[in-house]
Amino acid sequence: MTAFDPWDPAFLADPYPAYAELRAKGRVQYFEPTDQWLVPHHADVSALLRDRRLGRTYQHRFTHEDFGRTAPPAEHEPFHTLNDHGMLDLEPPDHTRIRRLVSKAFTPRTVEQLKPYVTGLAGELVDRLVAVGGGDLLTDVAEPLPVAVIAEMLGIPEEDRAPLRPWSADICGMYELNPSEDVAERAVRASVEFSDYLRELIAERRKQPGDDLISGLIAAHDEGDRLTEQEMISTAVLLLNAGHEATVNSTVNGWYALFRNPDQLAALRADHSLVPRAVEELMRYDTPLQLFERWVLDDIEIDGTTIPRGAEIALLFGSANHDPGVFRDPERLDLTRADNPHISFSAGIHYCIGAPLARIELAASMTALLEKAPTLTLTEAPERKPNFVIRGLEGLAVEVR
């Protein structure tokens, strides 16, 4: 059985046996290489996501020194300025204020109004794939769809969208465990370039407002719901990064899982009404975000172990989604699974605000591929990205016979 080692290619290829080993050892274990406490069980992960004694940040209550931590290097400051002003890394009251403003763009009604656009774009992308007999499902379908949708929502012109995915990939490199200095340099450079671009776009939208989210945030600020320019920039970057990373990886991880489980793929092709359940099951089966971190703001106890203030907890989403205490036969892909309380979208106050939109995007691309490319076939085994936290593939080569 593979041991928990987030830098081992064998573990990255299939971390789920190692998670079973972790769960068997107990409810919490200290992992020295990252100085984190690993939490592998669904019940604990779910509860701790809602526990206000934990936080995505500690700087609303403590200085780095108070918390026994070292401040990030000065040369990393552009990344941390960008990251630390987004609602994902804020706690109330700032988190509450920003989320309230952004949530207006993600109401069920607003998201439902996007459905024709998403469905149409998914169909166009799949038509192109079919016309040339196949290609890379990652770059031809999985990436362009959510990037275009979130860019459209933000009001980023089509001609400006090419750098969005590379910027996002470089910034998200910092969310891996113990990122290297090279990764940090790329993240800093992307943070500066992306921030500079958005600062110019915000200035344009102040002069000429549009029917887009950035214009809406500017209007909310002018009406008294205060949002600093840095908060606007950080919010836009967060929505782009979070709004497509999980969807892109869920798409390719999901189709790779289907190709490896031909009985389930055949059932899905025979009955397209399974698509909504398939979306949920594929997100559970190969979780796009494997780990979510929390700082311990006040001492907590897990199964008799006291975890002190200042410690960091690693909530293992991938393990929680394979917990046999919650999911029957969790290692089996089952597209008919009805009771599926996976936590791929997190929980508590940081529950993914874009989850309804992600579900629409995933269902739209899956339906388009089932309808327009019913003979879609994998042509070669894909390479895994050398990442642990954000789980994805380097590509997914397919053909349409």
C-alpha positions, 0 to 999 in steps of 0.5 A: 500500500502506498504511504502518504507522500505528496511528492511521490509519483506513485502516491500522486497517481493514486492517493486513495490507498494511502488515505485508507491507511491514514483513516485506519490509523486514527482521526488525526496524525501529525505530518512533519514534512509540512508541519501539519495535522492531517484529518482524513475522516469525512465527519471530522473534515465536515465538522472542522470546515464549520468550526469557528475556532479554525480560520483560513487566516489568523491575521484578523486576530494575531500578528505573525509573531503572536502566532509563532509564525514567520512573515512571508519573504518580502519578495513574495509580497505581490502574491500575498497582497493579492491572495490575502484580500480575496474572500477565500482567505478572509474571515468575518467581518471582511469575508461577510461583506465581500461575499454578500456583494459577490453572491448577487452575481451567483444567485440561482436566478442569475446562474440559471440565466447563464445556462443557454450561454454555457450550453451553447459554448459547450456545444461549439467546443465539442463540434470543433473537436468532432470536426477534426476527429479528436484532440486534447480534451483538456485544451479543446473543451475543459479549459476554454469553457469555464474560462470563457464563462467567468471572463464573460461574467467579469467583463474581460474582453475576448481579446484579453483572455489568452493570459488568464489561464497561464496567470491562474496556473502560476498563481495556484502553484503557491497552493501546493505543499512547500512550493519551491522558490521557482514556483513562488517567482512565477506566482509573484510575476503572474500576480503583478501582471494580473493585478496591473491588467485588472487595475486598468480594466477597473479604471475603464469600467469606472468611466464606462460601466458595463453589465458585468460583475466588475462594474457591479462591484464598482457600483456597489462601492459607490453606493456605500458598500465599501470595497477597496480597489485591492479587494476588487482585484483580489475578488476578480482573480479568485473568481477566475482561479476558483471558477475554472480550476476545479471545473477544468480538473473535474472534467478531465479527471472525470472523463479519465475515470469513465474511460477506466470504468467502461461499464459506467461509461456505457450506462451513461451513454445509454441514459443521459438522465444520469448526467447530474448524478454522474457530475456529483459522483465523478467529483467525489471519485477523483476529487479536484481539490485534495486538501484544504488548510485551516489555522488553529485560532484556539486550541481544539481536541480531536479524538483525545489529541490537543491541537494547539493554537498556531498549528495548521490543519490539513483537511483531506477532501480526497480521503473524506470523499472515500470514507467507507463510514459515509460512502458504501463501496467508496472505491467503486465508481457508481453513477447511480449513487443517490446519497452522495454528500461529497465535500468537493465544494467545501462547507461552512462560510467558505462553501464554494460560491460558484458551485451552482455554476460549476455544476451547470458547466460540468453537465453542459460539457458532459452532455455535449460530449455524450450527444455529439461524440458518442464514440469518444475514445481515449487514445493514450494514457495521460500524465498526471500533473506533478501536483497534490493539492490541485489534482489534474492531468497534463492533457487527455488525448481523445479521438472521435471515430 
